[in-house]
Amino acid sequence: MRRKIIVVVSIIAILVISFMAMSYFSGLQETPETEIPEDVARKVKALPVKYEQVSYTISSTGRLGSQSYVDIISEVQGEILPGNVPLKKGQRFKKGDLLIRIYDEITDYNLKAAKSRFQNSIANILPDFKIDYPEDYQMIKDFFDALKIYEPLPELPEITSDQQRIFLASRNILNDYFTIKSSEIQLGKHSIYAPFSGTFTEVMLEVGSIANPGSRLARIINTGMLELELPVNVSDVKWIDKGDVVMVASEDGSDEWKGTVIRKADYVDRSTQSVSIFISVKNNSENPLYEGQYLRASFDGKITGNAMDIPRRAVFNNNMVYVVYDSTLRKAEINILKINQQSMIINGLDEGVHVVVEPLINVVEGSTVEIY
């Protein structure tokens, strides 16, 4: 029993001595000073705000069409006869070519007979005119000499005297004159000439068919001057002006042509919610274009002055950006002029202020930053 007490007392004594020794040695060590961490400035990418004219590219694809589509409609009756070019779909022709001729011999003979009767009427009044109006006789005589059955009627001399006018009207001269002029115009409608260089896109009546007044004979298009219709976003239309030069290219980009904006629609297409821009493109034999062909057009839009282009990803909450004032991060509201695919054209910030042009994560307004 005594032995156990001695063992327990010895263990307790050892523990007490060990604790006292540890306290002594720990008191000899110096307490290290606590360092307060410095506020580290975050580096951000920013640019000074500077306003100037900003250009950007507008691209759109549209279908090429002719500037002139003409339906040829007969105004007279008769058999369709061959012209200078075959009356066939896809047939090309030049300006001034006789496209369609409608049988006109009967009309031509009737016109010549009317001119012969009119010539006889003028001859009958010459003696009376010489006696009653000798001062104007030579004028009427010159008109009579100019009358040719196989040529169009010359211009009727100007009649200034009421007595002369009554005299000519009583002999039915004026009525016959204007009736013949009308018949000459009617005869001209039997021959249809090309108003431009182009091609037949449709042929409704072939050679040998009978045409009646109002019959559709064919449809032609002008292949020399073509126009490209492009759908453009409403927001881009205001930056496009009539007369702007446009580069037009094939879909694969292998060929290019130069075009010009000739007009803008003043309405929005309901199905596409876009505005149509029309570009004139001149065709040429070396690099031909075809009606109905799809082309892509690219041209520069310009925002004159008071504008700056920044990355689209730098904008948050629709119209907010970060700016740097005296190394401090602040939020600022911008005015968006144009939204591009990768960037935005803006204003509304004071010039000289640095605008952050990269997205920031886990930052708060008022943070200290450093521009790099």
Phi, psi and omega in degrees: 000314179298324181294319179296321181294321181295320180296314181297315181296322180296318180296317180296320180295319178298317180297318181294316181296319180298317181296318181294321180294320181293321179295323182293311183291326179292331178289339179284339181282145178276139178283120181293146179284143179276123180268133179271121182296139178283155178281105184280126180282132180278138179274133179229153177267121183217154178233147176290141179287122178219120184267141180198183176286130182246129177251148178210163184260131174252126180236142178201156180245136179213177182255139183278136178222167179280151175282345182223117171246123184234127171268124178272117183238132181288137175252358180227173180249143176155175180284139178280124181249159181296146174259206179281342180231151179299138178275077184224148177298134181088354180287130178273157177208165178251160179301131180095349178294144175283109184276312184220138175235132179249135185314126187226010186296318181297315179298322181293317179295319179298323179293317179297322178295320178294321178294322179296318178295321180294321179297321178294322179295319179295319179298325182289332183268351183301315179299315180296321181294326181291326180280314187278326183227066185298331183291336181248009182299316183298327179297315180290324179295320178295323178296318179297318181294332182278349181290123177230131183297326185266006180234159178300153179297139174289168179294138179291132178302149181287122180261114183258339183270134177295324180294318177296320180297319179294321180297312181293323179293323181293334178267007177066022183290314183295317180298316180295321181299309183287334174294318179293318178300321177294321180293326177296319177296318180297322178295323180296337180286351177282344179240126183246119183254152182290124178282348180200172175278132183189212182208157174280127174258337177213145174229117184267324180234129182273169175301134182101342177285162179261123178264144176239159176304124181098354180287133174280123183264315183194170173235135180234155177229153176274115180264357179280319180242115181247162177224144182251124178263123184240133171277126182234141179303145181302323182292340182267341188299322184294344180265002181251131182240152175298133182098351178297141178276136184232139174264124182248134182226155174293165185298327179272358177076010184281334181232149180225148175223158177258132180233174181223136177291122183252337177193161177232139176290149179252030178214162180257131176292125185294326185282324183255348183054043178226168179249136182278130174248133183249127184242127177276130179231126180274129180279155176212156185287332182289323181224075191290151173247158183229137178300133182096351182286142177269132181226156176249132180245139177227127177213161186275129167266148183230129172251108189281116173064163173052046180211152179215143181258124177231157178300141181296329183286349178279350182263135178227163182051041175074310186216033180241146175222166172264138174235161182246118174244116177050050179064018179243136182278130179226156173268146179214147179266140182242162174254117184270120179268323184204134177253117176261180183294319183243352185217173175229142174258122191226169162206189181107353177256154177287136178296143181096334176291144179271126178254133180287129186247026175219154178289139179247136181239141178058047175235156177233152178297137182100353179293149175278130183227163178232129182276134175232000000 
